[in-house]
Amino acid sequence: MASEGKESKPDSQPAATQFTCKDLAASATHQPTDKKLFENLSGAGKVIGVLTSGGDAQGMNAAVRAVVRMGIYVGAKMYFVYEGYQGMVDGGNNIVEVTWECVSSILQVGGTVIGSARCQAFRTREGRLQAAYNLIQKGITNLCVIGGDGSLTGANLFREEWSGLLEELAKAGKIEKEAVKKYAYLNIVGMVGSIDNDFCGTDMTIGTDSALHRIIEVVDAIMTTAQSHQRTFVLEVMGRHCGYLALVSALACGADWVFIPEYPPEEGWEKLLCTKLLENRANKKRLNIIIVAEGAIDIHNKPITSEKVKDLVVKQLGYDTRVTILGHVQRGGTPSAFDRILASRMGVDAVLALLEATADTPACVVSLSGNQSVRLPLMECVHMTQEVQKAMDNCQFAEAVKLRGRSFENNLNTYKLLSQKKPDSELPKSNFNVAIMNVGAPAAGMNAAVRSAVRMGISEGHKMFAVNNGFEGFSKGQIKEITWGGVGGWTGQGGSILGTKRTLPAKYLETIAEQMRIHNINALLVIGGFEAYLGLLELSAAREKYEEFCVPMVMVPATVSNNVPGSDFSIGADTALNTITDTCDRIKQSASGTKRRVFIIETMGGYCGYLASMGGLAAGADVAYIFEEEFDIRELQANVEHLTEKMKTSIQRGLVLRNENCNENYTTDFIYQLYSEEGKGIFDCRKNVLGHMQQGGAPSPFDRNFGTKISAKAVLWLSEKLKESYRKGKVFANTDDSVCLLGMRTRKLIFQPVTELKSETDFEHRIPKEQWWLKLRPLMKILAKYKISYDVSDSGQLEHVPGCEIGQIETQTA
């Protein structure tokens, strides 16, 4: 919550304000009468403890905040357990009841404010016996544990022993026999907080994205000095047992080589590495970046250290080589927008899981699959995580990569394809020409997507052409062949190097067709936003008149607005979201030490409220006004009253976000003046229009990685379509499924014909008719203490980890 300040007494908390979202029925959150609503779940009588354990990770505080506020919201008693399991064993002041305001001003803070410690005592039965006694004194029978696999395994053991521990305490006379019945079982829900992303069952653990931000910031800074002096830099990143950070950062910065424990280099790697570095320098590349995971090994399970790699390069090549060990820098700093949103979602779902738990409910972890929050049996996840390490110990590295999951495997395969060009003699010869272009407004990550597409196309044997300045440039013949080396160093650059315009192709159809004929373009990849989507629709419709357009075409969504139908995410939206979040943090901090203040912030997005809504959730806003949910003056008044009540307590700051086109009459100036007038004597107001800074800057790790992978997949699809449609010496593709948009839908990337997406599109307002993120809007309201309906129909189903045999787990854990 943006309005986060000092603690106050519980009786000084503002009353929850009634709030109704009028347009939910017309949005993606339209809910049938049999929907499952969280307000039907009561926390009355429940006592929940929250602790962080193991290594700290950015985003843990966001998770703690969400658990505490959701717990209080539903009527449960909430307790902090300070210093992890050590605090549980020590008891006393380490287990403290908390209020709503105890978690104010922690959303943007890295680490964990309730502390984390390794605890040997909890590993013993005596320690767990003492921990159980301390929890019973507070009536705690529900635990939310935020930590790694070791912490969660310990929690599960504690749960299994619980009834026996209580009986032992009763026999010793430490608790009453009635207490054994009253507190008969312990419920456990876990959230994985680990920067290494080493836990099976979730796409991302809390802290991983923030750690990638720290790494990429350092790599980007190092690249400028390395280029100045023609140096080679060896960067060591964390990951003792998991190479995720090293692999994804190598993919995101275009590193020359990466060493990870799951995929050791082949025998004789020393020669291969030196050969590659020599080739890069021969191609006039002035710097080399080598990334080493701290747990990197060779195929014989012997360590490969950063110093060993440096010594090899210096000895064999004589290059000026430096080692940089990032260390605990990766754990520090403020959490990214992604981690704040992830942790907030997981925290709310963890409380829901505890409310629904019974004596027979197994310990579960709340995790992420695609953009969906899912619950998985804790021990299945732990078992799969342990299997990865066993596979590596036994030198079964292919199995280890497979067990890491599809996402890890895809990252590795993409890196291998894009990092090393095969000799021309080994490349296939397809004789196809593929054109790439950017259309619409610039979005951070576009250049990473172009680089990926060019290199994947060359690997497939195609000749790749770059089109400058969108469809307008296409019509003017601004087309040139682009090589493997021509896209070197593009991943970290913002904007669009190719140039991009919003112009649609309709008025240039004849000249574009002529240019496609002149350059013999056999396939087209368009990277862009809503204009790119409209452009492909126009090209598809023109096929009847112009045969040149009867070629495979695919679009990759790239826009900060995230308003393209057919995809839950667009390249550039994550970078814009981080810009908004960082700016909101600074704006809130600017009011530190002054009187109470409310900030009105205007975000971009056209008619799409994604940036305002998700930015509000990440920054802890009180309200975000968007076009998709209509609001009137009564609602504005209710929001002002809610903030006014809050400001009468010790809370000092408020944050209100407004999407630029949310309402033509309730402008940013109007809302600013309304809040200023109604808040007189209680708080003052300031307004900020963020503008085009949301489109600029270096792309985030997520946008670099997403752009790289989605473009590579798009080119592979084009290759298949080219083979299918090549007949009698020419390419001819005129079916609907030969003009597609590649988008992320829930949990996977899918190709969808653009003509089929027309029914899903609101063309007047340039947004999809249904948008998945609207379901998350109530979370922001809940965490700001508004009364609101929240559909939890998607929650509650305990899924299983793919490929995990239950019987096998029970046997191994018995």
N, C-alpha and C positions, 0 to 999 in steps of 0.2 A: 504494500500500500504506500502510495507516495506521501501521504500525510502521516509520516512516521516520526515520532519524537520521543520524548522521555516517558518513562513509565508513570502510570497514575493508578490510583486505587481502583479496584474493580467496580465500586459503586459510581465512579465518575465516567464510566464508559458511555458513549452515545447510544441511544436506542436505535435499533435496526429500523430502517425506513422501508416502507412498502414500495415495490417497484414492479411494474408490469411491462413486458416487451410486447407491444401491440402487433408487430408485424411477424411474430414467430410463425403464425399459421401460414403465412405466404412464403416463408423461407425454408431453408433446408432442415430446419428444426421442427417442421410440422409434425405433430405427434398424435398418434391415434389414442382412442380412449383407454386402451389397455396398456398405456405406457407405464414404465416403472419410474416413479419419481422419488428422489432422495428424501423429500420432506416426509415421506411415509416411513422413513427409517429414523428411529429415535435413539439418541445417545444417552438418554436419561438413565442414570444408575451405572453407566459405564465409566471406568477410570482407565485412562490411556497414558502410558509412559512413552517418551520418545528419546532415543539416544543415538549418538554417532560414534562409530567405532572403527578402528583400523586407521589407515592413512587418510588424511583429509583430502577433500576435493571441492573445487569451486561449485557452488550450487547446493551444497548441503544446507546452507542457511535458508535458501528458498524452500527446500523441502521441509525443514523444521517449521518455518513460518506457516506453510500450507497445512501441515498436520495439526498444529496447535489451533489455528483459526478455524479449520473445518471441524475439529473436535468440539471446540467451544460453541460453534455455530449450531451443532446438532444437540447440544445440551450435555456433553460429556465433561468430566473433570480431566484436566490435562496436567501432566507433570513432566518437567525436564529431568533427565538423569544425566547429571554432569560427569564428564571424564569417562564416558563409555561404561564398559563393564566394571572398571575399577571403582567408579562412583556407585554402581549398583551393589558391589560387595561392601564398600565402606559405609554406605548409607548416610544417615544424618543429613547435613545440609547439601549433600550431593543430589538428593531427590526432593525437588521443590515444585509446589503447585504454581502454575503460571496463568497469567491473564492475557487478554487480547493484545494489550499494548506491550507486553514483554517481548513480542517479536517484531515491534516497530523498528524501522531503519536497519534491518538486517538483510533485506532482499538483495541488495547490491554488494554486500560484503563477502569477500572470499573466505575460505577456510570454514571453520565451524565455531560459532560463539558458545556452544555448550561443551566444547572440548572433546578430545578423543585421546585415548591412552591404551597401550598394550597392557593386558592384565593376565599375569600368570596364575593368580589366585582363582580366577574364574574357570581355569582349565581343570581344577580339582573339584571333587564333589563337595568338599568342605566349603570351598568358595561359593559354589552355586547354592549350597544350603543357606549360607549367610545372605546371599543375594535374594533368595526367595523370602526369607524372613523380613528383609528390608522392604520388599515390594508389598508384602501382606500388611505391614504397618500402615501403608498408604492406601491399601485396597486396590492396588494395581494388578489387573489380570489381563491386560492387553498391552502388547509392546510393539512399537514401530521401530525397527532397527535399520539404520542407514549405514551401510558399510560394504566391505568386500565379501568374498566367499567364506573366508575364515570366520568373520564376525557372524554371518548368517548361519553357518554350520553350528557355531556355538549356541546361537539362539534356538535352533531346532532341537539340539540335545537338551537344553534347559526346559523346553516345552515338554519333551518326552519324559523327563524325570520329574516334572512338576508335582504330580499327585504323590509320588514317593517321597519327595522332599518335604511336602506338607505333613505327611504322616509321621515322618521322622521328627519334625519340629514339634508336633503334637505330643509324641511319646516323650520327648525331652522336656515337655511342659512349657515350651516357649510360646506356643499359640494354643488357643482353645480348640477343642474337637469340632465345635460348630464352624470354626473358620475353615476346617478342611473341606466341609461340605459347601460352605458359602463361596469359597474361592477354588472350586474343584478343578478347574482347568485354566490353562494359559493360552491365549491366542497370540500368534506371531505373524506379522506382515513385514516383509523386507523390502527395502529399496536399495539398489546397488549404487553406491558412491565410490567411484574408482576412476582415476584419470587414465588408466591403462586400457580400459574397455576390454577386460580379460574375462568377463563373466558370460557364459553361454546362456542363451535364452532371451537376450535383449539386443536390439540393434545398437543402442548407445547407452552407456552408463553415465550417471550424473558426474560431470567434471571433464569428460573426454573432449567435448567441443571446446571448452575454455582452454584446456591444455594445448589443443591444436592451435588456437589463437596465439598463445604465447610462443609456440615454436615457429609459426609462420611469420610473426612479427620479427623474431630474431633472424630468421633466414632472409627475409626481405632486406633487413638492415645490413646483413653480412654480404649479400650479393653486390651491393654498391661498392663496398670497400674491396671485395675480391676482384671485381671487374677493373677497378682502378690500377691494381698492382699485378694483375694476371696471377692470382693466387688460387690454390686449392684449399678448400675448407672441409674438414672432417667434423661433423656435428654429432655429438652423442646425446640421444634423447632417452627418456625413461622407457621402461618396458623390460623388466627382468625376465618375465615368462611369456610376454605377449608383444608382438611386433606391430600392433595396430597403429600406434602413434608414429612410429618410424615410417611405416608403409604409406599411410595417408598423407603425411607431411611430404614425403618424397613425391607422391602423385600430385600434390597441390603446388609444389614449387618446381617440379620438373627436374629433380635431382638426377645426377649422372649414375649413381649406384646407391643401393640400400641393402643393409644387412639386418635380417630379422631372424629370430630363433626358429620360426615355423618353416622357413624356406632357406636353408643354408645354401651358399654358392657351391657349384659343382667343383670337383677336383680340378686343381690348376687354375683356380679363380684369380690368383695373383697376376698371372699373365694376361688373362682376359680383361681385368680391371685396367691394367696399364695400357693395353692396346686401345681400349675405349677412350681413355683420357688423352692419349696421343692423337687419336682420330678427331676428337673434339677440338683440340688445339689446332690441328691441321686445317680444320674448317673455320678457323678464325674465332673460335669461342674463347673468350678471355678469362673465364673462370670455370671452376669445377666444384660441385657440391656433392659430398658423400655423406649419407646419413647412416648412423650406426645405432641400433637399439642396444641398450646396456646389457641385454641378455643374448646378444648375437653369438652364434656358434657356427662351426663348420660341420661337414657331414659326419665327422667323427665325434661330435659333441664337445669339441674343444673350443674355448672362448675365442672370439674375434674382437679385440678391443680397438678403440679409436686410436690409441697410440701405435698399435701394431699396423693399422692401415696407414697412418701418417708415415711411419718409418719405411714402409714398403714404397710409397710414392716418392719419398725423398731419395731413397737409395736407388731405385730403378730408373726414375725419370728426372730427378734433380729439381723438381718443382718446388717453389716456395709454398710450403704447406703448413697450415695452422689447425690446431684442435680447439674446438669450443664445446665444453660440457655444460649443457643447460641446467642440469640438476633441478633443485627445488623451485627455480623460476617457473617451471611448468605447473606446479601446484598452486602458485600464488596468483594474485591479481583478482580483479572483479570478474564474476561469472558472465559468460556470454548470454545473449538473449535466448539462444536455444536451450542452454542449461537452466536458465530461470524458468522458462515455460515448461520444460520437461519435468523439473523438480516440483513445480507447482501442481502440474497435472498428476504426477505420481503421488504427491502428498495427499491430495484430495481423495484419490482412488484408494490409497492405503487405509484412510479412515473409513471409507465405505466398506472395504473388505473386512475391517474389524467389526463394524456394526452388524454385518451379515454372518459373521463367524459363529460356529457352534462348537460343541465339545469334539465333534468328529471332523471338523475342518482341518486339513493339513496346513502346515506352515506354507505360505506362498510368498512369491515376490511379485511386485508390480513392475512390469517392464514395458518396453516400447517395441512394436512391430510395425514398420512403415510409419504411418501417422496415428496408429491405434494404440491405446493403452490396453494391455492384456495382463491377466494374472496366470502365473505358472507355478506348479509345485516347486517349492524351494529346493528339495533334495534332488529332483530331476536336473535342475540347472547346475547344482553343485557337482553332481555326478558327471555331467557332460564336461564341465570345466576341468575336473580332475582327469578325465579321459584324454583331453588334449595334452596335458603334461606327460601322461604315461606314454602317449604316442611319440612325443619328442624324445623322451628318455630312451625309448626303444628304437630311435632313428627312423620311425615311420612318419616321415615328414609330410608326405602326400595326405596321409590320414589326418594328421594334425591340422592341416589347412582346411580339409573338408569339415572337420569337427568344429572349427572356428565359426562356420556358418557361411551361407551364400554370399553375404555382403563382403566378408573378408576375402573370400575366394575371387569374387568379381574384381575387387580392388587390386589384388595381386595379378590377376590375368591382364587387367587393363594396363597396369604399370609395365609389365613385361613387354606388351605390344608397343607401347608408346615411347619407352625409354631407349630402345636400341634398334636402329635401322638395320635391316638385313642388307648384305651386299646386293647390288643390282642384279647380279647373276642368279641370286636365290629368290628374288621377288617374282611372284606370278605376273603374267602379262594379260590384263583383261581387255585392253584396248577401249576401255570406257572412259569418258570424260565426265567428271562430277564437279558441279559448281556449288560454292558456298557463299552465303550472303547474310548480312545482318539487316533486319527491318524493324522500324519503330524507334522508340527512345533508347538511349544507351542503358545498359545494365551491367553491373560488375559481375564478371564471370563469363561474359560473352567471348573474350579472347581465349580463355582456357578451353571453351567449347570449340572454337575454331581450330586451335592447335590440335586438339584431340581428333577432330574430324579429318584434318589434313593428314596427320600421321597414320591414322587408321586406314584412310583411303589409299595412301601410298603402299601400306603393308598389304592391302588387298589387290594391289596391282593396277589401281586406277591412276589416271592423270588428274590432278586436282587444280581447280581454277578458283581464284578469289574474285568476287564481285564487290567493287567499292561503291559505297553510297546507295545501297538499297536498290529498289526497282528503277529509280531514276537513273542511277549509275549504270545499271544493266542495259537500259534502253540506249544509253550513250556509248556503249561499248567499253566501259571501264572494267575490263576483265583481263586478268593475267594469270598465267600459271604460277602456282606457289609450291615451293619445295619443302622437304623435311626440315632443313636448317632455317628456312624462311620464317618459321613460327617459333624458333627457339627463344626462350625467355618471355613468352607471352602470358603464361599462367598468372603471374602476379600483377599484371597491368589492368587498371580499371578502364571503364569506357569501352569504346569499340575502335580498334585499330583499323579495321576495314572501312569504317565510316558507316553511318546508318541514317536513314531518313524515314519519316512517317508516310511518304508518298505511296499510294496504292497503284497497282499495275494497270488498272482498267484503261487509262488514257494512253498507255504506252504498249499495248498488247502487240501491235504490228511490229514495232521496232525491237521489242524484247524477243519476239519469235524469230526475227531476222538475225539477232545476235546469237541466239541459241543454234540457229542453222550455220552461221559463219564459224562458230567455235565448236560445232558438233557436240553440244552439251547433251549427255545421255541421262543425267539425273540431277536433281536439285535438292540441296539442304538449306532450309531457311531457319535462321536462329533469330527469334524476336518475340514481340508481344502480340497484342490483339490485332495490330495492323498486319503482322505476318500471317495470322490465321485468316483474316479477311482476304489477304493477297492470294493465299492458296485456294480459297473458295473461288476467287475470280479467275485464276489460271485454270482451275478444274472446269469451270463453266465454259471457258473459251476453247476447250479441246475440240468441240465440234467444228469450229472455224479454223483453228490453227493446229495442224498435226504436230508441230514442234513441241507442244505442251503435253503430248501423249508419251510422257516419260515418268518414271517413278519420282515422286516428290515427298519429302518428309519435313515436318516442322518440329523444332525443339523450342519449348517455351522459355523466353528470357525477358522478364519485365519486373521492375520493382513493385508494380501494383499487384502482382499475382492474380490477375483477372482473366487468365486464358482458360476457356472451357476445356475439359478433358484432362486437366492436370491439377493435383492438389498443391504442387509447388512449381515455382518458376525460378530460373537462374536470376540472381540479383536481389530477390526478395529478402534473403537472409542478411545480406550485407546492409541493405536499407534498414532492416529491423534493428541491427546492431547499432547503426548510426543514430536511430531514434532513441534507443535505450541509453546509449552513452550520453547523448545530449540531454535527455531527461535527468539522468544522474547528476550531470554538471549543473543543470538549471536548479534542481532541488538543493544542491550543495551551496549554490550562490545565496540562498536564503538563510543559510546557517547563521544563527546568532541574531537574526533580525526578528521583527514581529511576525505574527502568523500571516502566511501568504499562500495564495492559490495561483497556480500557473495554468494558463489556457494554451495548449500546444496544437497547432494545425499541421497535419501530416498530408503527404501525397496519396495517390491511389485512384484518382478519378472518382468513379462511383463505387469502387470496391473498398470495403472497410477493413481489409486484411491488416494493413499496416497499423491502422489506429487501434484495432482490437487486440492484435498480438503484441503490439508495442505497449499498450495499456497493461496487459497481463505481465509482460516482462519488466516494466518500470514500476508496477505497483500503483496504477492509476485508480482514481475513485470512479471514473466514468469515461466511456469513449462513445462519442456520438457518430453514428454511421448511417449511410443511406439505406442499407438493407433492413434496418429496424426503425420504423417511423417513431418520431417523438413529437410531443407538443409542449405548449407553454406550461401545462400542469406538471409534466414530467420534469421540465427544467427547474420549476419551482421546488419540486420534491428533492431534486439533487442539491439545490442550493441549501435547503433546510437541513439536509443530511450533513453537508459539509459544515454548516453553521454550528450544529450540535457537536460535531467532532472538535471543532476549533475552540469550544468552550472547555475542553479538557486540556491536557498538557500537549496534545498533538499540535504541531506548528506548521505543517505544510500539506497542501493538497495538489493533486494533479488531474487535469481534465484534458483529454485528447479529443480532437475533432477532425474527422475526415473532410478533406477540402470540399467535396460536393455532397455532403450529408443532407443539406437542406438549403434551398436558395434564399430563404428568408432569415433563418436562424444562423447568421453568418458568425465568423470568429469574432468580429467586432461586437455583434449583438450579444453573444454569450459573455464576452469579456465585460461589457457594460452592465449586463444583468447581474453577474456575480459581484462586480464592484459595488453596485448600488445596494444589493441585498446583504452584502457582507460588511457594510459600513459599521465601524466600531468593533468588529470581531476579526476580520482579516482584510488584507488588501490584495489586489490582483495584478498580474503581469501576463502579457501574451507574447507568444513567439510563433512565427511562421517558419518552419524548417526549410521549405523550398527544395532547390535542386541539390543541396548537400546530400540528400538521400540517394541520389543517383551516382554520386562520385565516390572516390576513395578506392583503395585496393580491395579486391574481392575477399570475402571471408573464406576460411577453409572449406566450409560447407558448400559455398557456391563454386569454388574451384573444383572440388571433388565431384559434385553433382553435375556440373557442366562437362567435365571430362568424361565421366561414365556414360551420361545420357547421349552425348554426341557420338561416342564410340559405338554404342548400341545402334544409333540411327544409321551410321554408315554401314554397319554389318547388314542391317535390314535392306538398305539400298542395294548392296551387293547381291543379296538373294533375289530381290525384285528384278534386277538387271538380267540375271541369269534366266529367270522365269520368262521375261518379256522379250528376250533376244531371239528373233526369228528371221531367217532369210537375210542375214547380214545387217539387220537394223533393230533398234529397240522400239517397241510399240506397246504402250501400257495405257489403256483408257478406262479401266474399271475403277469403281469408287475406292476400292482398297489399295489402289496404287498412289493415292494422295492421302497421307496420314499425318496425324499429330502423335508424337511420342510423349506420353505423360505419366506421371506417378499417380496411381489410383490406389488409395488405401495402403496396400502392402507390396505392390509390384509395379514395374514399368510396363505399360501396354501401348500398342499401336492402335489408333482409332481413326477410321476414315473421317475426314473433315466434314463431309456432307452429312454424316450421321450425327455430328455434334451440333448441327444447326438447331435441332429441336431442344437442345440443352442451353441455348444461348439467348440472353436478353440483349439483342443487338442495339436497342436504343441507348441502353446505359453501359454497354460494353462490359458485361459481367456474365458469369454463368448463372443459370436460374437456381441452382443448388450449390451451396458452398459448405464444405465439411467443417471449417473453422467456426461457423456460427454456433455449433454445439458447445464450443469452449467459452463463449462469451459470458455465460452465467458464472464461470469460475472467478472472473475478475470482480463481479458484483458480490459474490459470496465472501471473497477475501477482503472486500471493502465493507462488509457487514450490512449489505442490503438483503432484504427478504426477497427471494426470487425462486421461481420454479426451475428445476434442473433435471433433465431427463438422463437417467443412468441405465437405460435399457441395454446399452452396450457393455455395461460392467457386470460383474458377478459370475461370469462363466469361467470356471477354472479350465484352462487349456493345458495341453501337454507339449513338452519340448519335442520337436520333430526328431525322429530317429532314436528316441530314448525309450527303452523297454522298462516298464514299471517293475516287472518281476525281477529283472536283473539288478535294479536299484535296491529293492527290498532285500535281495540276497546279500548284496555287498555292504549294506548298511546295518544288517541285522547284528 
